[in-house]
Amino acid sequence: MNDTNNTLFPEEKGKPPRAPLAERMRPKSLDAFLGQEHLLSEGAVLRGLIDAGELPSLIFWGDPGTGKTTLARILARNLSYEMVSISAIAVGVPELRKILAKAQHRHSKGLRTLLFVDEIHRWSKSQQDALLHAVEEGTVTLLGATTENPSFEVISPLLSRARVLRFHPLNAEHLKQLLHRAMREDEHLKELEIQLTSNAEETMLALSGGDARVLYNALELTVNIAPRDGRRVSIEKSLIEKSVLKRLPIYDKKGDAHYDTISAFIKSVRASDPDAALYYMARMLDAGEEPLFIARRMIVLASEDIGNANPNGLVLATSCFQAVHQIGMPEARIVLAQTCCYLASSPKSNASYMAIEDATAAVKNEQIPAPVPLHMRNPVTGLMKSEGYGKGYIYPHDKPGHFAETQSLPDTHKDKIFYHPTDQGQEQKISERLRAWWKKRR
């Protein structure tokens, strides 16, 4: 049996495994921390809190690998907090109460506790409730970290006691600095002569998706499997693309990425931009979004944003849903693309949408529902007829042009116009026809 270790960094016998590169390169000071300048630059909110020497309860909201945990550790160290770090996945209410009891003991001695709760969005309402008293009394300073929108995942009482700070993905310059810092400063990488071609570096930065952890993991794995000559390691673009960094879309079907992307898709169709709409559709499909969800949204926007400017939009969107249901992926993407391009390229009108909004508002604002005019009621029985039901009703088909100008709305709304057709597409003809029929529209 060959005992030769095929990795660049064989572990020494009797020693624990080495920590991953991402952990070894975790910055220990604010000066070494990269990114989140909107929070940490001079005059920024978090910088002001740090300078004041005391933190309120905070919730760090941002994508993975943007520095939430790292910054929490730096803050605790710089401001002399005792940091207790827990994961919401692993700690329930009984364990939390024990932690809070110890924090209360420290608090009684004048010591401060920073309770860092990773993935706080995974806690149930009862688990989050268990924190309220300790946070309100100042027994602990809460620092929660979440990748999900706190507005949806964190209970309102806790949100009202904490300030939410948004973390942004790292940009290419941040990642480039981190990459070269690791090759220059890591105790193991700096012993090597790493030759990273410019194309390989650009690919690694792009596919990292703003996530420092992904970048470090990719570098460490690439170095281990790349061709080498002694201490010289050569990394090519093809190695990164084919063997190392298989980027998975940051897309949670129940999280922000889901709602942000479908929102961008709908707004691109509304903006008559088929290229942007196709891009966002492709992102959703690539991430595994349910095709029928996209088809359903196109049915809605066909009425809301196109309406009678092109009534065929609703027909095509409905047919698209049926076709996608029948054939499934991957062919369904072609049908979705056709419908997407058609709707985005159609004339737009939200007149029907605004009309039902106005009509609904009129109904809700009525203290007493307005009675239906007698001539609009159907005299089903003799008693109804004797009460005047249907009296004076004019049958439009008996009139020239199959139209008669009559009052159909209740008296309280008789002059109200809810539907205001635009001059877009077929709706222009509808507008002209209504103006010819109804004097109040002229």
C-alpha positions as CSV (number, residue, x, y, z in Angstrom):
1,M,0.0,0.0,0.0
2,N,1.3,3.4,-1.0
3,D,1.5,5.7,2.1
4,T,2.2,8.8,0.0
5,N,-0.3,11.6,0.8
6,N,-1.6,13.1,-2.5
7,T,-2.4,16.5,-1.0
8,L,-0.1,19.4,-0.8
9,F,-0.5,19.8,3.0
10,P,-0.4,16.4,4.6
11,E,-1.4,16.6,8.3
12,E,1.3,15.8,10.9
13,K,0.6,12.6,12.9
14,G,-0.7,13.3,16.4
15,K,-2.0,16.8,15.5
16,P,-5.6,17.8,15.0
17,P,-6.7,18.5,11.4
18,R,-6.0,22.0,10.2
19,A,-8.8,24.5,10.2
20,P,-10.2,25.4,6.7
21,L,-8.6,28.4,5.0
22,A,-11.7,30.5,5.5
23,E,-11.3,30.1,9.2
24,R,-7.6,30.6,9.2
25,M,-8.0,33.9,7.3
26,R,-10.9,35.3,9.4
27,P,-9.8,38.9,10.2
28,K,-9.4,39.7,13.9
29,S,-9.5,43.5,13.7
30,L,-11.6,46.2,12.0
31,D,-8.6,47.3,10.0
32,A,-8.4,43.9,8.4
33,F,-12.1,43.6,7.8
34,L,-13.1,44.2,4.2
35,G,-16.6,45.2,2.9
36,Q,-19.6,46.8,4.5
37,E,-18.2,50.3,4.2
38,H,-21.7,51.7,4.4
39,L,-21.7,50.5,8.0
40,L,-18.1,51.0,9.0
41,S,-16.8,54.0,7.3
42,E,-16.3,57.3,9.1
43,G,-19.7,58.7,10.0
44,A,-21.6,55.4,9.3
45,V,-24.0,54.0,11.8
46,L,-22.1,51.1,13.1
47,R,-18.8,53.0,13.3
48,G,-20.6,55.6,15.5
49,L,-21.8,52.8,17.8
50,I,-18.3,51.3,18.0
51,D,-16.8,54.7,18.8
52,A,-19.4,55.2,21.6
53,G,-18.2,51.9,23.1
54,E,-21.6,50.3,23.5
55,L,-23.8,48.3,21.2
56,P,-27.6,48.1,21.1
57,S,-29.1,44.8,20.1
58,L,-28.5,44.3,16.4
59,I,-29.6,42.0,13.6
60,F,-27.1,41.5,10.7
61,W,-29.0,40.6,7.6
62,G,-27.1,39.5,4.5
63,D,-26.0,36.7,2.2
64,P,-23.6,34.0,3.3
65,G,-19.9,34.9,3.4
66,T,-20.4,38.7,3.8
67,G,-18.7,38.9,7.2
68,K,-21.6,38.7,9.7
69,T,-20.0,36.3,12.1
70,T,-16.6,37.7,11.7
71,L,-17.7,41.3,12.5
72,A,-19.6,40.0,15.5
73,R,-16.4,38.5,16.9
74,I,-14.4,41.7,16.2
75,L,-17.0,43.8,17.9
76,A,-17.1,41.6,21.0
77,R,-13.3,41.7,21.2
78,N,-12.9,45.4,20.6
79,L,-15.7,46.5,23.0
80,S,-14.9,44.0,25.8
81,Y,-18.1,41.9,25.6
82,E,-18.2,38.3,26.6
83,M,-19.4,36.7,23.4
84,V,-21.6,33.6,23.6
85,S,-22.1,32.2,20.1
86,I,-25.0,29.8,19.4
87,S,-26.7,28.4,16.4
88,A,-30.5,28.7,16.2
89,I,-30.6,25.2,14.7
90,A,-28.9,23.5,17.7
91,V,-30.2,25.5,20.7
92,G,-33.8,25.3,22.0
93,V,-35.6,27.2,24.7
94,P,-34.2,25.1,27.7
95,E,-30.6,25.6,26.6
96,L,-31.3,29.3,25.9
97,R,-32.6,29.8,29.4
98,K,-29.4,28.3,30.9
99,I,-27.4,30.7,28.7
100,L,-29.5,33.6,29.8
101,A,-29.1,32.6,33.5
102,K,-25.3,32.7,33.2
103,A,-25.6,36.0,31.4
104,Q,-27.7,37.4,34.3
105,H,-24.9,36.3,36.7
106,R,-22.3,38.1,34.6
107,H,-24.6,41.1,34.4
108,S,-24.9,41.3,38.2
109,K,-21.1,41.6,38.3
110,G,-21.1,44.5,35.8
111,L,-19.9,42.3,32.9
112,R,-21.5,42.5,29.4
113,T,-22.6,39.6,27.3
114,L,-23.0,39.7,23.5
115,L,-25.3,36.8,22.5
116,F,-24.6,36.0,18.9
117,V,-27.4,33.9,17.4
118,D,-26.6,32.5,14.0
119,E,-29.5,31.9,11.6
120,I,-31.9,33.5,14.0
121,H,-34.7,33.2,11.4
122,R,-34.8,29.5,12.1
123,W,-36.1,30.0,15.6
124,S,-39.8,29.6,16.2
125,K,-41.9,32.4,17.7
126,S,-41.8,30.8,21.2
127,Q,-38.0,30.5,21.0
128,Q,-37.7,34.2,20.0
129,D,-40.1,35.2,22.7
130,A,-37.8,33.6,25.3
131,L,-35.2,36.3,24.4
132,L,-37.4,39.3,24.9
133,H,-37.1,39.8,28.6
134,A,-33.3,39.5,28.6
135,V,-32.9,41.8,25.7
136,E,-35.3,44.4,27.1
137,E,-33.6,44.4,30.5
138,G,-30.1,44.6,29.0
139,T,-29.1,41.2,30.5
140,V,-27.7,40.4,27.0
141,T,-27.0,42.4,23.9
142,L,-28.5,40.4,21.1
143,L,-26.6,40.1,17.8
144,G,-28.6,38.0,15.4
145,A,-27.4,36.9,12.0
146,T,-29.8,35.9,9.2
147,T,-29.8,35.4,5.5
148,E,-33.6,36.0,5.4
149,N,-35.5,39.2,5.5
150,P,-36.0,39.9,9.3
151,S,-39.4,41.6,8.5
152,F,-40.8,38.2,7.7
153,E,-38.7,35.9,9.9
154,V,-38.2,37.8,13.2
155,I,-41.1,38.6,15.5
156,S,-42.2,42.2,15.8
157,P,-41.4,42.6,19.5
158,L,-37.9,41.5,19.0
159,L,-37.5,43.7,15.9
160,S,-38.6,46.7,17.8
161,R,-35.8,46.1,20.3
162,A,-33.1,45.6,17.7
163,R,-31.7,47.6,14.8
164,V,-31.4,45.8,11.5
165,L,-28.2,46.3,9.5
166,R,-28.0,45.1,5.9
167,F,-24.8,43.4,4.7
168,H,-24.0,43.6,1.0
169,P,-22.2,40.9,-1.0
170,L,-18.4,41.6,-1.4
171,N,-17.4,43.2,-4.7
172,A,-14.7,42.0,-7.0
173,E,-12.1,44.3,-5.5
174,H,-12.8,43.0,-2.0
175,L,-12.5,39.4,-3.2
176,K,-9.3,40.1,-5.1
177,Q,-7.7,41.6,-1.9
178,L,-8.8,38.6,0.1
179,L,-7.5,36.2,-2.5
180,H,-4.0,37.8,-2.6
181,R,-4.0,38.3,1.2
182,A,-4.5,34.5,1.6
183,M,-1.7,33.6,-0.8
184,R,0.6,36.1,0.9
185,E,-0.2,35.7,4.6
186,D,-1.6,32.2,5.2
187,E,1.1,30.1,7.0
188,H,0.6,27.2,4.5
189,L,-0.1,29.0,1.2
190,K,2.7,31.5,1.6
191,E,5.2,28.6,1.4
192,L,4.1,27.8,-2.1
193,E,4.7,29.6,-5.4
194,I,1.1,29.8,-6.6
195,Q,0.7,30.8,-10.3
196,L,-2.9,31.9,-10.9
197,T,-3.5,33.0,-14.4
198,S,-5.4,36.3,-14.9
199,N,-8.3,34.4,-16.5
200,A,-8.3,31.9,-13.6
201,E,-8.4,34.7,-11.1
202,E,-11.2,36.5,-12.8
203,T,-13.2,33.3,-13.0
204,M,-12.7,32.5,-9.4
205,L,-13.7,36.0,-8.3
206,A,-16.8,35.9,-10.6
207,L,-18.0,32.5,-9.5
208,S,-17.5,33.2,-5.8
209,G,-20.7,35.3,-6.0
210,G,-19.6,37.9,-3.4
211,D,-19.0,35.1,-0.8
212,A,-15.6,35.2,0.8
213,R,-16.1,31.7,2.2
214,V,-16.8,30.3,-1.2
215,L,-13.6,32.0,-2.5
216,Y,-11.4,30.6,0.2
217,N,-12.8,27.1,-0.2
218,A,-12.3,27.3,-3.9
219,L,-8.7,28.5,-3.5
220,E,-7.8,25.8,-1.0
221,L,-9.3,23.0,-3.0
222,T,-7.8,24.2,-6.3
223,V,-4.3,24.4,-4.7
224,N,-4.7,20.8,-3.5
225,I,-5.6,19.3,-6.9
226,A,-3.7,21.6,-9.3
227,P,-0.7,20.4,-11.2
228,R,2.5,21.1,-9.3
229,D,6.2,21.0,-9.6
230,G,7.8,20.9,-6.2
231,R,6.4,24.0,-4.4
232,R,5.2,25.6,-7.7
233,V,1.4,25.3,-8.2
234,S,-0.2,26.2,-11.5
235,I,-3.9,27.1,-11.6
236,E,-5.7,27.5,-14.9
237,K,-9.2,28.8,-15.7
238,S,-10.4,25.4,-17.0
239,L,-9.5,23.7,-13.7
240,I,-11.7,26.1,-11.7
241,E,-14.6,25.8,-14.1
242,K,-14.6,22.0,-14.5
243,S,-13.3,20.7,-11.3
244,V,-13.6,23.1,-8.4
245,L,-16.1,25.8,-8.2
246,K,-19.5,24.6,-9.2
247,R,-21.6,27.7,-8.5
248,L,-25.1,27.1,-7.2
249,P,-27.5,30.0,-7.5
250,I,-28.2,31.8,-4.3
251,Y,-31.9,31.2,-4.5
252,D,-34.3,30.1,-1.7
253,K,-37.8,29.4,-3.0
254,K,-39.2,30.7,0.2
255,G,-36.7,33.5,0.8
256,D,-35.7,36.9,-0.5
257,A,-34.0,35.6,-3.7
258,H,-37.3,34.1,-4.7
259,Y,-39.3,37.2,-4.2
260,D,-36.6,39.6,-5.5
261,T,-36.2,37.7,-8.7
262,I,-39.8,37.2,-9.6
263,S,-40.3,40.9,-8.8
264,A,-37.5,41.9,-11.2
265,F,-39.1,39.6,-13.8
266,I,-42.5,41.1,-13.5
267,K,-41.2,44.7,-13.5
268,S,-39.0,43.9,-16.6
269,V,-42.1,42.7,-18.5
270,R,-44.0,45.8,-17.3
271,A,-41.1,47.9,-18.5
272,S,-41.4,46.3,-22.0
273,D,-37.9,44.9,-21.7
274,P,-37.9,41.3,-23.1
275,D,-34.2,40.9,-22.6
276,A,-34.2,41.7,-18.9
277,A,-37.4,39.6,-18.5
278,L,-35.7,36.6,-20.2
279,Y,-32.6,37.0,-18.0
280,Y,-34.6,36.9,-14.8
281,M,-36.7,34.0,-16.0
282,A,-33.5,32.1,-16.9
283,R,-32.2,32.7,-13.4
284,M,-35.3,31.3,-11.8
285,L,-35.4,28.3,-14.0
286,D,-31.7,27.6,-13.5
287,A,-32.2,27.7,-9.8
288,G,-35.0,25.2,-10.0
289,E,-38.1,27.4,-9.7
290,E,-41.4,25.8,-10.4
291,P,-42.2,26.6,-14.1
292,L,-46.0,26.8,-13.3
293,F,-45.3,29.5,-10.7
294,I,-43.8,31.7,-13.5
295,A,-46.7,30.9,-15.8
296,R,-49.2,31.8,-13.1
297,R,-47.5,35.2,-12.6
298,M,-47.6,35.9,-16.3
299,I,-51.4,35.3,-16.3
300,V,-51.8,37.9,-13.6
301,L,-49.5,40.5,-15.3
302,A,-51.2,39.9,-18.6
303,S,-54.3,41.4,-17.1
304,E,-52.7,43.8,-14.6
305,D,-50.1,45.4,-16.9
306,I,-51.3,44.7,-20.5
307,G,-55.1,44.4,-20.1
308,N,-57.2,45.5,-23.0
309,A,-54.3,47.2,-24.7
310,N,-53.8,43.6,-26.0
311,P,-56.4,41.2,-24.8
312,N,-54.5,38.4,-26.6
313,G,-51.9,38.6,-23.9
314,L,-54.2,37.0,-21.4
315,V,-55.2,34.3,-23.9
316,L,-51.6,33.4,-24.6
317,A,-50.6,33.5,-20.9
318,T,-53.5,31.1,-20.1
319,S,-52.5,28.8,-22.9
320,C,-48.9,29.0,-21.7
321,F,-49.9,27.7,-18.3
322,Q,-51.8,24.8,-19.8
323,A,-48.9,23.9,-22.1
324,V,-46.3,24.1,-19.3
325,H,-48.5,21.9,-17.2
326,Q,-48.8,19.3,-20.0
327,I,-45.2,19.1,-21.3
328,G,-43.0,20.0,-18.3
329,M,-39.4,20.9,-18.3
330,P,-37.1,21.3,-20.1
331,E,-39.3,22.0,-23.1
332,A,-41.6,24.1,-21.1
333,R,-38.9,26.8,-21.0
334,I,-39.5,27.4,-24.7
335,V,-43.2,28.1,-24.1
336,L,-42.4,30.3,-21.2
337,A,-39.9,32.2,-23.2
338,Q,-42.3,32.8,-26.1
339,T,-45.0,34.1,-23.8
340,C,-42.5,36.2,-21.9
341,C,-41.3,37.9,-25.1
342,Y,-44.8,38.5,-26.3
343,L,-46.0,40.1,-23.1
344,A,-42.9,42.2,-22.7
345,S,-43.3,43.4,-26.3
346,S,-47.0,44.2,-26.0
347,P,-48.6,47.6,-25.5
348,K,-49.2,48.2,-21.9
349,S,-52.3,49.3,-19.9
350,N,-53.1,49.0,-16.2
351,A,-56.5,50.6,-16.7
352,S,-58.5,47.5,-15.8
353,Y,-56.4,47.0,-12.7
354,M,-56.9,50.6,-11.6
355,A,-60.6,50.3,-12.4
356,I,-61.2,47.4,-10.1
357,E,-59.1,49.2,-7.4
358,D,-61.3,52.3,-7.7
359,A,-64.5,50.3,-7.7
360,T,-63.4,48.3,-4.7
361,A,-62.5,51.5,-2.8
362,A,-65.9,53.0,-3.7
363,V,-67.6,49.9,-2.2
364,K,-65.5,49.9,0.9
365,N,-66.1,53.6,1.5
366,E,-69.9,53.2,1.6
367,Q,-71.3,53.3,5.1
368,I,-74.5,51.7,3.8
369,P,-74.5,49.8,0.5
370,A,-76.1,51.8,-2.3
371,P,-79.4,50.2,-3.4
372,V,-79.4,48.7,-6.9
373,P,-81.7,51.0,-9.1
374,L,-85.2,49.4,-9.5
375,H,-85.0,49.3,-13.2
376,M,-81.8,47.2,-13.0
377,R,-83.5,44.5,-10.8
378,N,-85.1,41.4,-12.2
379,P,-88.8,41.1,-11.4
380,V,-88.8,37.4,-10.7
381,T,-92.2,37.4,-8.9
382,G,-95.4,39.3,-9.2
383,L,-94.7,41.1,-5.9
384,M,-91.4,42.3,-7.2
385,K,-93.0,43.6,-10.4
386,S,-95.6,45.4,-8.3
387,E,-92.7,47.0,-6.3
388,G,-91.3,48.5,-9.5
389,Y,-88.6,45.9,-10.2
390,G,-87.5,46.2,-13.8
391,K,-89.8,49.2,-14.6
392,G,-88.3,51.4,-17.2
393,Y,-85.5,49.0,-18.1
394,I,-84.3,49.6,-21.7
395,Y,-83.2,46.5,-23.6
396,P,-80.1,47.7,-25.6
397,H,-80.5,45.2,-28.4
398,D,-83.8,46.9,-29.4
399,K,-82.0,50.2,-30.1
400,P,-79.9,51.3,-33.0
401,G,-76.3,50.2,-32.6
402,H,-77.4,48.0,-29.7
403,F,-76.8,50.8,-27.3
404,A,-79.0,53.0,-25.1
405,E,-77.6,55.6,-22.7
406,T,-79.2,54.6,-19.4
407,Q,-78.1,54.9,-15.7
408,S,-76.9,51.6,-14.4
409,L,-75.1,52.7,-11.3
410,P,-76.8,53.6,-8.0
411,D,-77.6,57.3,-7.6
412,T,-74.7,57.8,-5.2
413,H,-72.3,56.8,-7.9
414,K,-74.2,57.7,-11.1
415,D,-71.5,60.0,-12.5
416,K,-68.5,57.9,-11.4
417,I,-66.0,56.7,-14.0
418,F,-63.9,53.8,-12.8
419,Y,-62.5,52.6,-16.1
420,H,-60.2,55.0,-17.9
421,P,-58.9,53.3,-21.1
422,T,-55.5,54.4,-22.3
423,D,-54.5,55.2,-25.9
424,Q,-52.4,52.1,-26.1
425,G,-53.0,49.3,-28.6
426,Q,-56.6,48.0,-28.9
427,E,-57.6,50.0,-25.8
428,Q,-57.5,53.2,-27.9
429,K,-60.5,51.9,-29.9
430,I,-62.3,51.0,-26.7
431,S,-61.7,54.5,-25.4
432,E,-63.1,56.1,-28.6
433,R,-66.1,53.8,-28.5
434,L,-66.9,54.6,-24.9
435,R,-66.6,58.3,-25.5
436,A,-69.0,58.1,-28.4
437,W,-71.6,56.3,-26.3
438,W,-71.3,58.1,-23.0
439,K,-71.5,61.9,-22.9
440,K,-69.9,62.1,-19.4
441,R,-66.7,60.6,-20.9
442,R,-66.2,63.4,-23.5
